Amino acid sequence: MIIGIPSADYLRPDRSPDGKCKWGGAGWARIGQYLPYLRAAGHTVVLGTLWRSEGDLVVQDDDTEEHFTPDITILQRLMHEGIAKDCRDSIANGQIIINDIDDWYWGLDTRNAAWKASHPKHNELENTSFYGANIAASSLVTVSTPYIADMVSNRWNVPVELLPNTVDVSRFTPVNQVDVEVPVLGWAGSTQHRSGDLEQIRGVLHPFAERGDYTVYHGGHADGAPTFADRTGLPLESVICAPLVMSDDYPKLLTMNVGIVPLRDVGFNHAKSAIKGLEYAASGIPFIASPSSSYVKLHGDFDGHFRLAKRPKDWIKGLKYYTDPGARQEDSAAILDLVKSMDISYGAKNLLDVLEGLVK
């Protein structure tokens, strides 16, 4: 089987600073990390650029520049005009077109950098209007959360398959939680792609940092972007920062003893998976998270071995709880074991079952 993959969350080698392909977070989580499994199963995977050829959609391999007509084409975040018609034509010719969705772009906050980049008023070439038409023209839509599955089913008449996010546990190194004098409290992510999330804990962290209960850390700082310190109400000098990296280096950012996942109570965040929590867990980092749909479910799956925080007082309780070394070590050991059931090997099997089931 030939699987073609054109993704907007992927940087071609000729455009990458080191000449190697680079994935964005969603591209890696949904597609990039699974490519070795697809190839190991005997399938030809063509990663590259989408083209039209005599009614078929073809994919040009970024390495060889050879054109392939895939049996299955997986589109991710392609928002150009005209793709919908191409999808319908190629499906009529026997191809299978999948759109994969990991974020609900129709619920973007205006503060999120992706909002302006994809809104029809601000981008006439690539926007959510075209994106919706492309999704509606799919053979199948794969999604990461039940929330997105419901939203897709309510908006478009198209089959939907839930493929939950998983993590490659082997890529993450457990953080040392023993004999830590001052634990590091941290968050990893881009401050430019939020929905007022960090502001949910504005003022909460300062007393803990001022007393020396925690050292505060942000992994993913970018010059010119809003600072983690400003968003959370901390003095700039009180936050240790590490620069934003591409997905292949992301595990290196997870060096803290306690993690946080603040999320505003909005639809966009309920559409999100709990992948940040899974990544923390794979690093042995106990964490506190807002009770979005995915984190409420994960809290049950993890037998309560992380803290949920809806209000500021809940965050304060959680932060106090993890100042106890015993509490950190207990939850660290528990989530390191529990996250194994959400390893990439399970996600790869689920993805292969779906793809191979479509081609008889």
Stockholm file with secondary structure:
# STOCKHOLM 1.0

chainA/1-360         MIIGIPSADYLRPDRSPDGKCKWGGAGWARIGQYLPYLRAAGHTVVLGTLWRSEGDLVVQDDDTEEHFTPDITILQRLMHEGIAKDCRDSIANGQIIINDIDDWYWGLDTRNAAWKASHPKHNELENTSFYGANIAASSLVTVSTPYIADMVSNRWNVPVELLPNTVDVSRFTPVNQVDVEVPVLGWAGSTQHRSGDLEQIRGVLHPFAERGDYTVYHGGHADGAPTFADRTGLPLESVICAPLVMSDDYPKLLTMNVGIVPLRDVGFNHAKSAIKGLEYAASGIPFIASPSSSYVKLHGDFDGHFRLAKRPKDWIKGLKYYTDPGARQEDSAAILDLVKSMDISYGAKNLLDVLEGLVK
#=GR chainA/1-360 SS CEEEECBTTEECGGGSTTSSCEECHHHHHHTGGGHHHHHHTTCEEEEEEEEEETTEEEEEETTTCCEECCSEEEEESCCBTTHHHHHHHHHHTTCEEEEEESSCGGGCCTTSHHHHHHCTTTCSSBCHHHHHHHHHTCSEEEESSHHHHHHHHHHCCSCEEECCCCBCGGGCCCCCCSSCSSCEEEEESCTTSCSSCGGGGTTTSHHHHHHTSCEEEEEEECTTSCCHHHHHTCCGGGEEEEECCCGGGGGGGCCCSEEEECCCSSHHHHTSCSHHHHHHHHTTCCEEECCCHHHHHHHHHTTTCSEECSSHHHHHHHHHHTTSHHHHHHHHHHHHHHGGGGBHHHHHHHHHHHHHHHCC
#=GC SS_cons         CEEEECBTTEECGGGSTTSSCEECHHHHHHTGGGHHHHHHTTCEEEEEEEEEETTEEEEEETTTCCEECCSEEEEESCCBTTHHHHHHHHHHTTCEEEEEESSCGGGCCTTSHHHHHHCTTTCSSBCHHHHHHHHHTCSEEEESSHHHHHHHHHHCCSCEEECCCCBCGGGCCCCCCSSCSSCEEEEESCTTSCSSCGGGGTTTSHHHHHHTSCEEEEEEECTTSCCHHHHHTCCGGGEEEEECCCGGGGGGGCCCSEEEECCCSSHHHHTSCSHHHHHHHHTTCCEEECCCHHHHHHHHHTTTCSEECSSHHHHHHHHHHTTSHHHHHHHHHHHHHHGGGGBHHHHHHHHHHHHHHHCC
//
